């Protein structure tokens, strides 16, 4: 069974769990819970900056941050990184005790504290050796509107709602009256 990263490098998915034989994304109801949570969370994370760049530049200079290309950790405690800072993360994880926090709720916070305190990989430290066949060709998860559309196809009476920040699916009562109240010309938030 082949593994593939989607959207950001790092989290690996069994291709057969998330893609059909035709190469399309499976319906979310068909994807195992852990993979579904990560896939939904990736939809939210793709547009975020590198955590390390953000710690360096701050909110006021967010535009100077590199976009995240890599994700490590568990959903909601993940660390987002650009290729320039991935080596710092690996040094922290492998050499500076970061692996002690694997799977812990403090994983992201511990890396942030280490990095903010000046933690960096030595210049001669070699980071991960990735085998990317074509790193620019990672499949992109469906956008939030498409995920919602697919999730609610054929639903009667109850509507599924995706919380992209938490990676969770909830249910709410939905009827024709509710649908008529929507202003289809309005831009609604997707996050």
C-alpha positions, 0 to 999 in steps of 0.5 A: 500500500503506497503512502502519499503526502497531501497538500503539505509534506509530512503527514502520510496517507494510505492512498487506498484510504483517501483515493478511489481507483480513479484517483479522486478523493473518496467521500469523507464518510468512506475515509477512516477517522484519523485520515479524515481528521488530518485531511480536513485539518490540512484544508485549513493549514495549507494557507498558513505561514511557517511557525518558525518564520512567524516566531521570527517576524510576528503578526506585524510582519506576517507577509515576510513569513515563508508559506508552510510546506511541511507539517509534523505532529498531531492534528491541533498540535502540529508544527508547520514549517518551511524548508528553511526551518525544517532542519531546525525542527529535526535538530530539536526533535532528534537532538534537543529532546523534542521526541519526548513530547511526541503525541503530547498536547504540548508538542507544538508549544515546546518547539515554539519555546525552544525556537523562540529562546534561540534554539537552532540547528548547527550549521553543519547539521544535516536535516531529513533526507526526503525522497520526493519524486516531485515535491511540487506535485503533491495532491491538493485536498478539496477546498472547504466548499467542495468538502462541504458539498461532497459531505452533504450530497444526498443528506435529508433532514440533517446537515453535516458541518465541517469545523476546519480548525478542529478537523471535526464533523458535526450535525445540525438540523437542516430543512428547506426553510433554513436553506431559503434564509441563505443569501447565496450572493453573500461571501460566507467564511470558510474557516 
